[in-house]
Amino acid sequence: MANVLPLEKRVMILNMLVEGSSMRSISRVAGCSINTVTKLLVDAGEACLDFHDENVRGLKSERVECDEIWSFCYAKQKQADAADMPDFAGDVWTWTSIDADSKLICNWFVGGRDAEFANHFMQDLASRLDNRVQMTTDGHKVYLNAIDQAFGNEIDYAQLVKLYGNQPQGKTTRYSPAECTGIKKKVQTGTPDKSKISTSYVERQNLTMRMSMRRFTRLTNAFSKKFDNHCHALALYFVFYNFCRKHKTLGTTPAVAAGLTDEKHDMAWIVGLIDAANPTPKKRGSYKKKAG
């Protein structure tokens, strides 16, 4: 029979993966090999990716906020052009959309930060929404055409542009942006409610992602080494966040608040998704060498 970890240990490993632990620290705490942790992450990521794609649809959202969060894979962009680097090395951007009321992650996409990826992200988001929404993004220019192509005039869209002051001389702020001195709200399509033009929820979600996935933590060596595993970690996180993690303000999960399910799930439920996607192998017959 296949060597399968007990349910309790798989639940523990997956919980640690979405609570900011590195994969090697998990292997030490759980008493299993790094390959076992990696295999479980891959299986969970693939199962969660399929589940999210099939079930997070028909959304009745009224306000949606979108943003992109930076990370890198294998090496930072300035080293990624070296001859010995794999094709996926360099900057990796994760595009996310969040329902401002239910806090549901509507969709996500991993890739670059240019128009091609913005178009794919917005087309996918449009396919999941069932009604006209008010949308807010930052001032990234590629959103303009992408949203126009995906929604046309069937959206109330505005950009919130932050204004930054000059950095004071002699002040060390290597990892911090300049001080925000104000904002501009630019209506682009339709008639959005100006009092609700905001990116606060999606920016707070960026912080939650950095706290919940070790590979997003800055100034460590826990960054992603493989692009596929980066995506697997995100797929696991978003299903856990939407369907299992109780939101403090809501008192329930985003999926319940959005009407996608009637109950809060747990990590054992995600293990069930993995098992459903990977049926237990049947018992093998006796091993026999080929004749001759």
C-alpha positions as CSV (number, residue, x, y, z in Angstrom):
1,M,0.0,0.0,0.0
2,A,1.1,3.6,-0.6
3,N,2.9,5.2,2.4
4,V,0.4,8.0,3.4
5,L,0.9,10.2,6.4
6,P,-1.8,10.1,9.2
7,L,-4.5,12.6,8.9
8,E,-3.4,14.5,12.0
9,K,0.1,15.0,10.7
10,R,-1.0,16.1,7.3
11,V,-3.4,18.6,9.0
12,M,-0.5,19.9,11.2
13,I,1.8,20.3,8.2
14,L,-0.8,22.2,6.1
15,N,-1.7,24.4,9.1
16,M,2.0,25.3,9.5
17,L,2.3,26.1,5.8
18,V,-0.5,28.7,6.1
19,E,0.7,30.2,9.4
20,G,4.1,31.4,8.3
21,S,6.4,28.5,8.9
22,S,9.2,27.6,6.5
23,M,9.2,24.2,4.8
24,R,12.4,23.0,6.5
25,S,11.2,24.1,9.9
26,I,8.0,22.1,9.3
27,S,10.0,19.0,8.3
28,R,11.9,19.3,11.6
29,V,8.9,19.8,13.8
30,A,6.8,17.2,12.0
31,G,9.6,14.7,11.9
32,C,9.4,14.0,8.2
33,S,11.6,14.7,5.2
34,I,11.5,17.9,3.2
35,N,10.4,15.9,0.2
36,T,7.3,14.7,2.1
37,V,6.4,18.3,3.0
38,T,7.0,19.4,-0.6
39,K,4.8,16.5,-2.0
40,L,2.0,17.4,0.4
41,L,2.2,21.1,-0.7
42,V,2.1,20.1,-4.3
43,D,-0.9,17.9,-3.8
44,A,-2.7,20.5,-1.7
45,G,-2.0,23.2,-4.2
46,E,-3.3,21.3,-7.2
47,A,-6.5,20.2,-5.3
48,C,-7.1,23.8,-4.0
49,L,-6.5,25.3,-7.4
50,D,-9.2,23.2,-9.0
51,F,-11.6,23.7,-6.1
52,H,-11.2,27.5,-6.2
53,D,-11.6,27.6,-10.0
54,E,-14.8,25.6,-10.0
55,N,-16.5,27.0,-6.9
56,V,-15.6,30.7,-6.5
57,R,-18.0,31.8,-9.2
58,G,-21.4,33.5,-9.5
59,L,-20.3,36.1,-7.0
60,K,-22.8,38.8,-6.0
61,S,-20.1,41.3,-5.0
62,E,-20.9,45.0,-4.9
63,R,-17.4,46.4,-4.3
64,V,-14.1,44.9,-5.4
65,E,-10.6,46.1,-4.8
66,C,-7.6,44.9,-6.8
67,D,-3.8,45.1,-6.3
68,E,-0.5,43.3,-7.0
69,I,2.0,42.1,-4.5
70,W,5.7,41.6,-5.2
71,S,7.9,38.6,-4.5
72,F,10.6,36.8,-6.4
73,C,11.5,33.3,-7.3
74,Y,15.0,31.7,-7.3
75,A,16.8,35.0,-7.5
76,K,16.0,38.7,-7.6
77,Q,15.5,40.3,-11.0
78,K,19.0,41.9,-11.1
79,Q,20.6,38.5,-10.9
80,A,17.9,36.7,-13.0
81,D,19.5,37.5,-16.4
82,A,22.7,35.4,-15.7
83,A,23.3,32.5,-18.1
84,D,22.9,29.8,-15.4
85,M,19.5,31.1,-14.2
86,P,16.3,29.1,-14.9
87,D,13.6,30.8,-17.1
88,F,11.3,31.5,-14.1
89,A,13.9,33.3,-12.0
90,G,13.2,36.9,-11.1
91,D,10.3,39.1,-10.0
92,V,7.0,37.4,-9.5
93,W,3.8,39.4,-9.0
94,T,0.6,38.0,-7.5
95,W,-2.6,39.9,-8.7
96,T,-5.5,39.6,-6.2
97,S,-9.1,40.9,-6.0
98,I,-11.0,41.1,-2.8
99,D,-14.7,41.6,-2.1
100,A,-14.8,44.6,0.3
101,D,-17.9,43.4,2.1
102,S,-17.3,39.6,2.5
103,K,-13.5,39.9,2.4
104,L,-13.5,37.0,-0.1
105,I,-10.6,36.6,-2.4
106,C,-12.5,36.5,-5.7
107,N,-9.5,35.5,-7.9
108,W,-5.8,35.6,-8.2
109,F,-3.1,35.3,-10.8
110,V,0.7,34.9,-10.8
111,G,3.1,36.3,-13.4
112,G,4.5,39.6,-14.5
113,R,3.2,43.1,-13.9
114,D,2.5,44.1,-17.6
115,A,-0.6,44.4,-19.7
116,E,-0.7,40.7,-20.7
117,F,-1.1,39.6,-17.2
118,A,-3.5,42.4,-16.3
119,N,-5.7,41.4,-19.2
120,H,-5.8,37.7,-18.1
121,F,-6.4,38.6,-14.5
122,M,-9.4,40.9,-15.3
123,Q,-10.9,38.5,-17.9
124,D,-10.9,35.8,-15.2
125,L,-12.4,38.2,-12.6
126,A,-15.2,39.2,-14.9
127,S,-16.1,35.6,-15.5
128,R,-16.7,35.1,-11.8
129,L,-18.9,38.1,-11.1
130,D,-22.7,38.0,-11.7
131,N,-23.5,41.7,-11.4
132,R,-22.2,45.2,-11.9
133,V,-19.6,46.1,-9.3
134,Q,-17.7,49.2,-8.1
135,M,-14.0,48.5,-8.5
136,T,-11.0,50.4,-7.2
137,T,-7.3,49.8,-8.1
138,D,-4.1,51.8,-7.6
139,G,-2.8,54.0,-10.4
140,H,-1.0,51.2,-12.3
141,K,-1.8,52.2,-16.0
142,V,-2.2,48.6,-17.3
143,Y,-5.5,48.4,-15.4
144,L,-7.2,50.9,-17.6
145,N,-7.2,48.9,-20.8
146,A,-7.6,45.5,-19.0
147,I,-10.7,46.6,-17.2
148,D,-12.1,48.2,-20.4
149,Q,-11.5,45.0,-22.3
150,A,-13.0,42.7,-19.6
151,F,-16.0,44.9,-18.5
152,G,-16.6,47.6,-21.0
153,N,-19.1,50.1,-19.6
154,E,-20.7,47.5,-17.2
155,I,-18.6,48.6,-14.3
156,D,-18.1,51.6,-11.9
157,Y,-14.4,52.0,-11.8
158,A,-12.0,54.4,-10.1
159,Q,-8.3,54.6,-9.4
160,L,-6.9,55.7,-6.0
161,V,-3.5,57.2,-6.6
162,K,-1.2,57.8,-3.7
163,L,1.1,60.9,-3.6
164,Y,4.5,60.7,-2.1
165,G,6.8,63.4,-0.8
166,N,10.5,63.7,-1.4
167,Q,12.7,61.5,0.8
168,P,14.5,63.6,3.5
169,Q,18.3,63.6,3.0
170,G,20.3,61.4,5.3
171,K,17.3,59.3,6.4
172,T,17.8,55.6,6.0
173,T,14.7,54.0,4.4
174,R,16.0,51.2,2.3
175,Y,13.0,49.0,2.7
176,S,10.3,51.7,3.2
177,P,8.5,53.9,0.7
178,A,8.6,57.7,0.9
179,E,6.0,59.3,3.1
180,C,2.5,59.4,1.7
181,T,1.4,63.0,1.5
182,G,-2.1,62.5,0.0
183,I,-4.3,60.7,-2.5
184,K,-6.2,61.4,-5.7
185,K,-9.4,59.6,-6.6
186,K,-9.8,59.3,-10.4
187,V,-13.1,58.1,-11.8
188,Q,-12.5,56.2,-15.0
189,T,-15.8,54.4,-15.9
190,G,-19.4,54.7,-14.7
191,T,-20.4,56.5,-11.5
192,P,-18.6,55.0,-8.5
193,D,-19.5,56.2,-5.0
194,K,-16.5,58.4,-4.2
195,S,-16.8,57.7,-0.5
196,K,-16.2,54.1,-1.2
197,I,-13.1,54.5,-3.5
198,S,-10.5,52.6,-1.5
199,T,-7.8,50.0,-1.6
200,S,-7.5,49.6,2.1
201,Y,-8.8,46.0,2.3
202,V,-6.7,44.6,-0.6
203,E,-3.6,46.3,0.9
204,R,-4.3,44.8,4.3
205,Q,-4.6,41.5,2.5
206,N,-1.1,42.0,1.2
207,L,0.1,42.1,4.8
208,T,-1.8,39.0,5.7
209,M,-0.2,37.2,2.8
210,R,3.3,38.2,3.9
211,M,2.5,37.1,7.5
212,S,0.9,33.8,6.4
213,M,3.4,32.5,3.8
214,R,7.0,32.3,4.7
215,R,8.1,32.6,1.1
216,F,6.7,36.2,1.0
217,T,8.7,37.3,4.1
218,R,11.3,39.8,3.2
219,L,15.0,39.6,4.0
220,T,15.1,35.8,4.5
221,N,16.3,32.8,2.5
222,A,12.8,31.3,2.6
223,F,11.9,32.7,-0.8
224,S,10.4,30.4,-3.5
225,K,13.0,28.3,-5.4
226,K,10.4,26.9,-7.9
227,F,7.7,28.8,-9.6
228,D,5.2,25.9,-9.5
229,N,5.6,25.5,-5.7
230,H,5.1,29.3,-5.3
231,C,1.7,28.9,-7.1
232,H,0.9,25.8,-5.0
233,A,1.5,27.7,-1.8
234,L,-0.8,30.5,-3.0
235,A,-3.6,28.1,-4.0
236,L,-3.5,26.4,-0.6
237,Y,-3.5,29.8,1.2
238,F,-6.4,31.3,-0.7
239,V,-8.7,28.3,-0.2
240,F,-7.8,28.2,3.5
241,Y,-8.4,31.9,3.8
242,N,-11.7,31.9,2.0
243,F,-13.2,28.7,3.4
244,C,-11.4,27.8,6.7
245,R,-10.0,30.9,8.4
246,K,-12.6,32.9,10.5
247,H,-12.4,36.6,9.7
248,K,-12.2,38.5,13.0
249,T,-14.5,41.3,11.9
250,L,-17.0,39.0,10.2
251,G,-17.1,36.3,12.8
252,T,-17.2,33.7,10.1
253,T,-15.3,32.8,6.9
254,P,-15.4,35.0,3.8
255,A,-16.9,32.1,1.8
256,V,-19.9,31.9,4.3
257,A,-20.2,35.7,4.2
258,A,-20.3,35.6,0.4
259,G,-22.9,32.9,0.3
260,L,-20.6,30.2,-1.3
261,T,-21.1,27.8,1.6
262,D,-23.2,27.4,4.7
263,E,-20.4,26.2,7.1
264,K,-16.9,27.0,8.1
265,H,-14.5,24.3,7.0
266,D,-11.2,23.2,8.6
267,M,-7.9,21.9,7.3
268,A,-9.1,18.3,7.5
269,W,-11.6,19.3,4.9
270,I,-8.7,20.4,2.6
271,V,-7.0,17.0,3.2
272,G,-10.3,15.5,2.0
273,L,-10.0,17.6,-1.2
274,I,-6.5,16.2,-1.7
275,D,-7.7,12.6,-1.2
276,A,-10.6,13.1,-3.5
277,A,-8.2,14.3,-6.2
278,N,-5.7,11.5,-5.5
279,P,-7.7,8.3,-4.8
280,T,-5.8,5.8,-2.6
281,P,-4.0,3.3,-4.9
282,K,-5.3,-0.2,-4.9
283,K,-3.3,-3.0,-3.3
284,R,-0.6,-4.3,-5.6
285,G,-0.2,-7.9,-6.5
286,S,2.9,-10.0,-5.8
287,Y,6.0,-8.8,-7.6
288,K,7.3,-11.1,-10.3
289,K,10.3,-10.8,-12.5
290,K,9.8,-11.0,-16.2
291,A,10.8,-14.3,-17.7
292,G,13.9,-14.4,-19.9
